[in-house]
C-alpha cells in the first residue's frame, strides 16, 4: 500500500488549500479501512487532524480544525482530499496522509490513532 500526498504550499492567513492523498496497492472496502490526515509542526508531536472511514463514510475531526477543514474522497480515483479553509499560522506543519487497515478496530481511538501506512508528507505554511 502506497500513499502519495500533494497540494501543500504557502498561503496567507485566511486562505485555503486542498491536499490530496492518492492510494495504490490496496482496495479499500470495509469499515476496517480508513484514510487519515495528521500533521507535525516543528518541535511538536504529530497530531491527528481528520479521518474518513471507508465503508461507512464516517468522518472524524480534531477540535482545532472542526468547521474549517473537510475530508472527502473520490472512490474512482482512490483519493482522499483535505480541504482546508480559514487557515491560521498555527496550521503550519508537515501534513501526512495515513491508511488504517487493521481489522476489528472500528472505534474512535482506532480511527484517530491506529494507522500503519504513511505517506511522505507535504509542507503547509500559513503566513500571518
Secondary structure as the mmCIF struct_conf table of DSSP 4:
data_model
#
loop_
_struct_conf.conf_type_id
_struct_conf.id
_struct_conf.beg_label_comp_id
_struct_conf.beg_label_asym_id
_struct_conf.beg_label_seq_id
_struct_conf.end_label_comp_id
_struct_conf.end_label_asym_id
_struct_conf.end_label_seq_id
STRN STRN1 UNK A 2 UNK A 6
STRN STRN2 UNK A 9 UNK A 12
TURN_TY1_P TURN_TY1_P1 UNK A 13 UNK A 14
STRN STRN3 UNK A 17 UNK A 24
BEND BEND1 UNK A 25 UNK A 26
BEND BEND2 UNK A 30 UNK A 30
TURN_TY1_P TURN_TY1_P2 UNK A 31 UNK A 32
STRN STRN4 UNK A 34 UNK A 40
TURN_TY1_P TURN_TY1_P3 UNK A 42 UNK A 43
BEND BEND3 UNK A 44 UNK A 44
STRN STRN5 UNK A 47 UNK A 53
TURN_TY1_P TURN_TY1_P4 UNK A 54 UNK A 56
STRN STRN6 UNK A 59 UNK A 61
TURN_TY1_P TURN_TY1_P5 UNK A 63 UNK A 68
STRN STRN7 UNK A 69 UNK A 74
HELX_RH_3T_P HELX_RH_3T_P1 UNK A 75 UNK A 77
TURN_TY1_P TURN_TY1_P6 UNK A 78 UNK A 78
STRN STRN8 UNK A 79 UNK A 84
BEND BEND4 UNK A 86 UNK A 86
HELX_RH_3T_P HELX_RH_3T_P2 UNK A 89 UNK A 91
STRN STRN9 UNK A 93 UNK A 100
TURN_TY1_P TURN_TY1_P7 UNK A 103 UNK A 104
BEND BEND5 UNK A 107 UNK A 107
HELX_RH_AL_P HELX_RH_AL_P1 UNK A 108 UNK A 113
STRN STRN10 UNK A 117 UNK A 118
STRN STRN11 UNK A 122 UNK A 127
#
